C-alpha cells in the first residue's frame, strides 16, 4: 500500500501535465488559468503548514484550525478565480453569439410589404 504522502506527491505530476497542456493550448480563459496555477500555491502553502502543525502542535493540519483555514483560503481563492474566468468566457461567448446573430439578421433582406 502506498503511503498517503507519497500518493500526494505523485499526484502533482498529472496536475503539472494538465497545466502544461492547458497553457499550451491557449484556449483556457486567462483568469481560470491563473486559478489553476493558484492551486499549486495552495499545495505549496499546505505542505509547510502541515509540517508546522505536526512539529509544533503534534497534530495533523486538519486539527489546527487557524493553520488549516489559512491554507484552505488559497484553495478557495483559486476556485473563485477559476469560476470567474469561465464566467467571463461564457459572457464573452454569449455576446459574440448575439452579435453574430444580429449581423446575420441585419444582412437578410426585409420581407415586410410596404
MOQUIFEN-V118989 format. One record per pair of residues at least 6 apart in sequence whose C-alpha atoms are under 8 Angstrom apart, sorted by sequence separation. I is the first residue (numbers start at 1). J is the second residue. D is the distance in whole Angstrom. If there is no record, write none. Layout:
i=[I/I]
j=[J/J]
d=[D/D]
//
This chain:
i=[22/53/54/61/62/53/54/57/61/53/23/50/51/22/50/53/49/53/19/19/49/49/46/49/46/45/42/42/42/41/42/39/38/39/38/38/39/38/37/35/36/35/36/34/35/35/35/36/34/35/34/32/33/31/32/31/32/32/33/31/32/31/32/30/31/29/29/29/29]
j=[28/59/60/67/68/60/61/64/68/61/33/60/61/33/61/64/61/67/36/37/67/68/68/71/71/71/71/72/74/74/75/74/74/75/75/77/78/78/78/77/78/78/79/78/79/80/81/82/81/82/82/81/82/81/82/82/83/84/85/84/85/85/86/85/86/85/86/88/89]
d=[6/6/6/7/6/6/7/8/6/5/7/6/8/8/5/7/7/7/7/7/6/8/8/7/5/6/6/7/5/7/5/7/7/6/8/8/6/5/8/8/7/4/8/8/6/7/5/7/7/5/7/6/7/6/4/6/7/7/8/7/4/4/6/7/8/6/6/8/6]
//
